[in-house]
Amino acid sequence: MSDARAVKVLIIGSGPAGYTAAIYAARAALDPVLIEGLQPGGQLTITTEVENWPGDVSVQGPDLMVRMAEQARHVGAELVSDMVTSVDLSKRPFAVACDSGARFLAETLIICTGASARWLGLASETRLRGYGVSACATCDGFFFRGKTVAVVGGGNTAVEEAMFLTNFAQKVHLVHRRGELRADKTNQARLMANPKIELHWHAEVEDVLGESGVEGVRLRDTRDGTLSELKVDGLFVAIGHVPATELFAGQLAMDDEGYIVKAPDSTTTSVKGVFAAGDVTDKQYRQAVTAAGMGCMAALEAERFIAHGVGAHVDVSAAA
Ligand code: NAP
């Protein structure tokens, strides 16, 4: 890799975690380079109003991400519009190759590749995303005050989102494809005790109805194929998330769902000099503000690692 460019800090991913890491690393005079990936700005670019980002009463997700990018550039980070195609974590500096042919040798790597919501895969769902179809009740629940919504899924996320939505909606339908929930018993008991929630067992969403906004969903009974319709103003899809970790498969410790394992109270991973921040390592909180917090931690830890070497790397086995 003779033509590879040597950098102290290479950040992969451009959500709140990546941009925050870039801001902190740039202000620490580490001249970070951030590779933006296919969707600069990440998941927030597919949301509309964000009302839980501290300091903004209301901000459009895409605008917030543009501002983060501008701030990162302003303090001296280099943002590169490219896709990382391969990473070699077997030795330091880490070799990183991009789609454009650009190559880097990075002393430290901060992985902020995020996760994406798993969707049902319906054309109507894609068309109405941001117009009543959402994968984040925390982000969008507020817009359904006094309305009727449906949540799809049977895991802890779906159950918690359904309960959270009862703070706003007058009625919440929980649609699950089997006759038994995957969510833990405590969550199930709370769900059953909530009078605003109606459960629809053995049901799959076959179509989302409405032209410019959600007006209902068509359900299919998974046992006999019977079709029915539910009139709802919003649909929350909560069937899991998929972390973007394929690039690192076999090179970093991951849990059984593919999330990068990091040490407690740290962003250090199983490879010294490699840090992970944001949704790629977090299935619990998944918020812009928590991702940004982790991005800050990762930059501070990278700075310490560069200054003090491998001894500064917290042992990830403590997380096991
Ligand atoms: P999950 O546990 O994988 O549950 C996904 C749910 O979506 C399952 O009920 C699944 O149905 C359903 N599903 C998947 N694909 C579907 C499809 N194409 N159509 C319809 N339904 C579909 O995901 P999660 O709820 O996001 O949770 C992820 C992890 O985070 C879990 O380990 C969870 O326990 C954890 N978590 C914990 C908490 C907490 O402890 N408070 C909160 C949230 C999440 P089946 O059941 O039929 O497979």
Residues whose N, C-alpha, C, O or C-beta is under 5 A from the ligand:
A	BS01	NAP	L120 G153 G154 G155 N156 T157 A158 R177 R178 R182 A238 I239 G240 H241 K283
